[in-house]
């Protein structure tokens, strides 16, 4: 109940703080209900019955892509009269983006599939165009007239040209190669330059000096592989890479010689040939080189193969089959023992002897050894001099055959002893005798000691000979 002192302010306060209530009404009208279900007197504006494409409202449910109302237009607008976005192939020419539109996107008819006629700048190289990079810049590789950028076209090609004044003159501030003047490599010979071909050439180095091997400037165009200003460890004086066998001696790289191959004066490793250096040089006359100057290892101090002398392991009567049969015995025994080389018997008859049968000149520089490397003698002179260094007491298999008598009919000087040859070494009869030596001697007795009957079994000396 309001008191007697109720004021307008009090009445307003009570109205604002009093709880609200309403009686919900039936649905069916267009009133809007609040959270308590009370009906609002505000009604939404009804949609006109003639709404649709052209009303300015994009209705996706009706398939509209756009709707600009009265601005919808099939040619000049950004939305067609059917409320679709303009595209190539829709049959309407849209001047802002199309040159033509025949309702399809096929090439080969009056309108290309892109709806654009070929033009410079479209990014496609069309007939009559040298290039087309799709822009209108004149400073790249393709000008805005679709021509390939070239020196002299008047456009500065960034990164490729220093200048371009639109002509081919050299002395007007920009050279004919579009280089700034006074620079080596611009193709213009200036006062301080000997030459300038615009780049390295057969006659001009990159520093604009005349090409010359040894000038310290490598010039590939002139055929130089290197140029260190002279001979160096890696470069020959002729400006080729230093390499043993190239025919150019390079002392800086350690070469003593270089004849391009093994020669009498140069080993294949470009060192001077020295017997005992471990490098075999047949052109210098070496047959072997065991990296030493010692005898007895198969290679003598003169780098010649040492030749072998052995006493046979078997014994034979005087019926040897002649000199040829005795030679065959020596060869067979050597082959069986795995001894390389050719061998002949130290044996004479009435007409032939080692001095006539052997190639004595080939023996003169030879060292003769036993199978274990023991020195027997040196040269033909030593073999026929009447005194050996060591007795011939090892057989083909290096076994000791000491103090054996040996068929020879040969003096220690290598000539025939006479008629004691078992009827030319064909008989084992006691009717004939043969001359022999004894293997334990180093004196002349090694070859020339005494005679015995041809029925006796003695051994043979076998001497290595030059291969045929």
PEBEL-V426026 format. One record per backbone hydrogen bond with DSSP energy under -0.5 kcal/mol. NH is the residue of the N-H (numbers start at 1). CO is the residue of the C=O. If there is no record, write none. Layout:
BEGIN
nh,co
NH,CO
NH,CO
END
This chain:
BEGIN
nh,co
6,3
11,7
12,8
13,9
14,10
15,11
16,12
17,13
18,14
24,22
28,29
32,42
34,38
37,34
40,32
43,41
44,30
51,48
55,52
59,57
60,58
62,59
63,60
64,59
65,83
66,83
71,68
72,69
73,79
80,84
83,80
90,87
94,92
95,75
95,93
97,94
98,94
99,115
100,115
115,112
122,119
126,124
129,126
130,146
131,146
143,147
146,143
149,141
153,150
157,155
158,139
158,156
160,157
161,157
162,178
163,178
175,179
178,175
183,180
186,183
190,188
193,190
194,208
195,208
201,204
205,209
208,205
211,203
215,212
218,216
222,219
223,220
224,219
225,239
226,239
232,235
236,240
239,236
242,234
246,243
249,247
251,249
253,250
254,251
255,250
256,270
257,270
263,266
266,263
267,271
270,267
277,274
280,278
284,281
285,282
286,281
287,303
288,303
300,304
303,300
306,298
307,367
309,369
310,462
311,394
312,460
316,458
318,454
320,318
320,425
321,425
322,425
325,321
326,322
327,323
328,324
329,325
330,326
331,327
332,328
333,329
334,330
335,331
336,332
337,333
338,335
339,334
340,338
342,465
344,463
346,461
347,345
348,408
349,352
355,414
356,353
357,353
358,354
360,358
362,359
363,359
363,360
364,360
364,361
366,363
368,366
368,377
369,307
370,374
373,370
376,368
377,368
379,366
382,378
383,379
384,380
385,382
386,412
388,442
389,376
390,376
393,391
395,399
398,395
401,393
404,401
406,437
407,459
408,435
409,435
410,447
411,415
414,411
417,409
421,419
422,433
425,421
426,422
427,318
427,422
432,429
434,452
435,420
436,450
437,406
438,445
439,404
441,438
446,443
447,444
448,444
449,436
450,436
452,434
454,429
454,432
456,453
458,316
458,456
459,405
461,407
462,310
463,344
464,308
465,342
END
